[in-house]
Amino acid sequence: MVSTACNPQAGAGSTPSTALQGRTIVTVKELAVAPIPWQVAKVIFERKHYLHSQPGGTLFNFGVFSGGLKGAVCFARGATKAYRLVEGASTRDCATLARLWLSDELPRNRESRVIGVVLQALRRHSSLKFLISYADPAQGHLGTIYQATGWLCTGLSEAMPLYDLGDGIPRHSQSLSHAFGTHSVAHFQASGVTVRKVPQAAKHRYVYFLVGSWRPRLRVPVLPYPKKEACVETC
């Protein structure tokens, strides 16, 4: 098995030399977690994840194994200006947990187990300083797995639309830029492609520091975790 890049400085591609290449990161109870090729993760997310796509700017893909491949986790560059949440950070200091899919066949608490293992791997084998992730209230998500693994809640993100190029697949603007070199609606329309904007609600935003000394650099307040009772009217 060959890994995707586990160090942002390793560059793009499916077979860079990394500390994790070809290795199982860890086995916790009946679960094993290891890097997987970009192409394999892409198939999983297109078939199983509710967004049915692999995000643009992918950095790392991890597979979850239990008698076969039963899940995948993807980290990507994410929102262009997300690094500004932390003072003195650059785009190379952070990544976004962009996709997570785990089979219902896996045991209870599988999400928090897998996330915990992946966080440990990134802390040891990458140069990243912090991570960002989002929980989508429109999908009934409050970020329970992030709360269980010690992420910081920093409120709601800016509501950004997704884009449908006529194939029914909603894509983030950065995914379009990564694939086509632009996310300009005018550009696609001039090329004969009908683009439909898909409105999105604001998402709960979470931050996790892989390097503890960077925690004081956070430029936004840390808020109480959202709970289901508090989201009855807005979710």
C-alpha positions in Angstrom: 0.0 0.0 0.0 1.3 3.5 -0.8 0.2 6.6 1.0 -0.8 10.0 -0.1 1.3 12.9 1.2 1.5 13.0 5.0 3.7 16.0 5.1 2.5 19.2 3.3 6.0 19.9 2.1 6.2 16.5 0.4 4.2 17.8 -2.5 1.3 16.4 -4.4 0.9 12.9 -5.9 -0.1 9.5 -4.7 3.4 8.0 -3.9 5.6 10.4 -2.1 8.2 9.2 0.4 6.8 9.8 3.9 7.1 8.5 7.4 3.8 6.7 7.1 4.2 5.2 3.6 3.1 1.6 3.4 2.6 1.3 7.2 -0.4 0.7 9.4 -0.5 3.6 11.8 -2.0 1.8 14.7 -4.5 -1.0 15.5 -7.0 -0.1 18.2 -9.1 -3.1 19.3 -10.5 -4.5 16.0 -9.7 -1.4 13.9 -6.6 -0.6 11.8 -5.9 2.8 10.3 -3.4 3.3 7.5 -2.7 5.8 4.6 -4.5 4.9 1.4 -4.0 6.2 -2.2 -6.0 9.2 -3.3 -7.8 7.2 -6.0 -9.1 4.7 -3.5 -10.4 7.4 -1.1 -12.0 9.2 -4.1 -14.1 6.1 -4.9 -15.2 5.7 -1.3 -16.3 9.3 -0.9 -18.1 9.4 -4.3 -20.1 6.3 -3.4 -20.6 6.6 0.3 -20.3 10.2 1.6 -23.3 12.5 1.4 -21.5 15.0 -0.8 -20.4 12.3 -3.2 -17.1 13.9 -4.0 -13.4 14.1 -3.1 -12.5 17.6 -2.1 -10.0 19.7 -4.0 -6.6 20.3 -2.5 -6.4 16.9 -0.8 -3.4 16.4 1.5 -3.9 13.1 3.3 -6.2 10.1 3.0 -6.5 7.4 5.6 -8.3 4.1 5.4 -10.1 2.3 8.2 -9.8 -1.5 8.1 -11.7 -4.2 9.9 -11.9 -7.3 7.8 -11.6 -5.1 4.7 -11.7 -1.4 4.0 -14.6 0.0 6.0 -14.0 3.7 6.1 -11.9 6.7 5.0 -10.8 10.1 6.3 -9.6 12.9 4.1 -7.7 16.1 5.1 -7.5 18.9 2.5 -6.4 22.5 2.3 -9.9 23.7 3.0 -11.1 27.3 3.0 -8.5 29.7 1.5 -8.4 32.1 4.5 -9.0 29.6 7.3 -5.4 29.8 8.5 -6.1 33.4 9.6 -8.0 32.1 12.6 -4.6 31.7 14.2 -2.2 34.6 14.5 1.1 34.2 12.6 -0.1 31.1 10.8 0.3 30.3 7.1 -1.6 28.0 4.7 1.0 25.3 5.3 0.3 25.2 9.1 -3.3 24.0 8.9 -5.5 21.5 7.1 -9.2 20.8 7.1 -10.8 17.5 8.0 -12.9 17.5 4.8 -14.4 14.0 4.6 -15.2 11.2 7.0 -17.2 8.1 6.2 -17.3 5.0 8.3 -19.4 1.9 7.7 -22.2 1.1 10.1 -20.6 -2.4 10.4 -17.9 -0.9 12.6 -18.3 -0.9 16.4 -19.8 1.7 18.6 -17.8 5.0 19.1 -15.9 4.2 15.9 -15.8 7.9 14.9 -14.0 9.1 18.0 -11.6 6.1 18.0 -10.6 6.8 14.4 -10.2 10.5 14.8 -8.1 10.0 17.9 -5.7 7.7 16.0 -5.4 10.0 13.0 -4.8 13.1 15.2 -2.0 11.2 16.9 -0.5 10.3 13.6 -0.6 13.8 12.2 0.9 15.1 15.4 3.9 12.8 15.1 4.5 12.6 11.4 3.4 16.0 9.9 4.4 19.6 10.1 0.8 20.8 10.7 0.2 23.0 13.7 -3.7 22.9 13.8 -6.7 21.5 12.1 -10.2 22.8 11.2 -13.4 21.0 10.7 -17.1 21.8 10.2 -20.3 20.2 11.3 -23.3 20.8 9.1 -26.6 21.4 10.9 -28.5 20.8 7.7 -27.3 17.2 8.0 -28.2 17.0 11.7 -24.6 17.3 12.7 -23.5 19.2 15.8 -19.9 18.0 15.9 -20.3 15.4 18.6 -17.2 13.5 17.4 -15.2 16.7 17.7 -16.5 17.4 21.1 -15.6 13.9 22.2 -12.0 14.2 20.9 -11.3 17.7 22.4 -11.7 20.1 19.5 -12.5 23.7 20.3 -15.8 25.2 19.1 -15.3 28.7 17.6 -18.9 29.4 16.5 -20.4 29.4 13.0 -18.6 29.7 9.7 -19.6 32.0 6.9 -22.3 30.4 4.8 -20.8 29.7 1.4 -22.7 28.2 -1.5 -21.8 25.0 -3.3 -21.9 24.8 -7.1 -23.6 22.2 -9.3 -22.3 21.9 -12.9 -25.3 20.1 -14.1 -24.4 16.6 -12.8 -26.2 16.9 -9.5 -22.9 16.9 -7.5 -22.5 20.0 -5.2 -18.9 21.2 -5.2 -17.0 23.7 -3.1 -15.5 26.7 -4.9 -12.0 25.5 -4.0 -12.8 22.1 -5.5 -13.8 23.8 -8.8 -10.6 25.9 -8.7 -8.5 22.8 -8.1 -10.1 20.9 -10.9 -10.7 23.6 -13.5 -8.4 26.5 -12.5 -11.3 28.8 -11.7 -14.6 28.9 -9.8 -16.0 31.8 -11.8 -19.6 31.2 -12.7 -19.2 33.6 -15.7 -16.3 31.5 -17.0 -18.3 28.3 -16.9 -21.4 30.0 -18.5 -19.2 31.4 -21.3 -18.0 27.8 -21.9 -21.6 26.6 -22.2 -21.8 25.0 -18.8 -24.9 25.8 -16.7 -23.9 26.4 -13.1 -26.4 26.3 -10.3 -25.6 27.7 -6.9 -26.7 25.5 -4.0 -27.3 27.6 -0.9 -25.7 26.3 2.3 -26.4 27.1 6.0 -23.6 28.3 8.3 -21.7 25.4 9.9 -20.4 24.8 13.4 -16.6 25.4 13.2 -14.1 23.4 15.2 -10.3 23.9 15.7 -7.8 21.3 17.0 -4.2 22.2 17.9 -1.7 19.6 17.1 1.0 21.8 18.7 -0.2 23.0 22.1 2.0 26.0 22.2 0.0 27.4 19.3 -3.3 27.4 21.3 -2.8 31.0 22.7 -2.6 32.3 19.1 -6.3 31.5 18.4 -7.8 34.9 17.3 -11.5 34.0 17.9 -13.3 33.1 21.1 -13.8 29.6 22.2 -17.6 28.9 22.7 -19.6 26.3 24.6 -20.3 23.2 22.5 -23.6 23.3 20.6 -26.2 20.9 21.9 -29.3 19.5 20.3 -31.7 21.4 22.6 -30.1 24.7 21.6 -30.4 24.0 17.9 -34.1 23.1 17.7 -35.1 26.4 16.0 -32.0 26.9 13.8 -31.0 23.4 12.7 
